[in-house]
Amino acid sequence: MRESDHNWRASSNYAGLNSFKRGSALLTTLADLALRYPLGARTQLALNVRNLADKHYVSNCSYADGCVFGERRPAILSLNHGW
């Protein structure tokens, strides 16, 4: 395996909303992580994690439904094989 076959990626994004109460803005920064590791010529193991710090945040508010909290820390581990 070449060193370049090992990949990782990190990103950050803003989650939040413009609140309908007094025009205030509620913002938070979330970090995501994606790792990929080749296990063979056509097989790879991958891990994707969103909201790495497991922050509690409000993702959306509306007059009809109130406020909705964002996802905690979803993680997906996958094993892929190409035929």
N, C-alpha and C positions, 0 to 999 in steps of 0.2 A: 504494500500500500504506500502510495505517495503521501507526503505530508499535506499536500494540497487537497487530498480527498477528505480530510477532517474539516468540517465546516461548523461554524457557529455564527449566530446573528443575534444581536440585541437591539431593541428599539424602545423608544418611549413615545407616549402620546398623551394628549390632554383629554381628560374626561370631565365632564361637568355640564353646566347649563347656565343659561341666563334666567335667574329666578324671577318669577312673577311678583315676588314680594319686594317692594321698594326698589326694583331694578338692580338688585345686587347680583353679582356673579359668583358662583361656587365652582372653583376649578381645582383639579388635582392632577398630578402627573403620574402616569402608570408606566411601569417597565415590563417589557415582554422578552422572552428568551426562546431561541430555537437552536437546537443542537442536532447534528447529523453525524453518524459514524458508520462507515462502510464495513460490513462483515464479510464480504466476498465480492466477486466480480459483479453480481447482479442483486445483492442483498444489502440492505442498509437498515440501521436502527435510528429512530428519530424521537426527540423529545421536544414538545412545544408547551411552553408555560406562559399564560397571560396573567397580568397583575401580580408580578413576581413578589412584591412586598406585601401582598394580601391586604391592600388598603380597603377600607370601607368608604364608599363614595356614592353619591346620588347621581344616577346616569340620566334621568329624565323626570320632568315634572309637567303636569298639565292641570288645567282647572277641573277637567272631568274625572281624571283617574288619580290625582294626587301625585306623589313622588315615588319613583322606582329606584331601588338600590342596584348598583352594578354587580357583576359576578365577582365572587371572592377570588379564588385562584384556581381556575381550571387548568388541568395538565393532561396532555395526551401523549402517550407512549405508543409508538407504532413500529411495526416490523414489516418492511416492504421487500418483495422479491419479484424481479422481472423474469418473465418466461421467455 
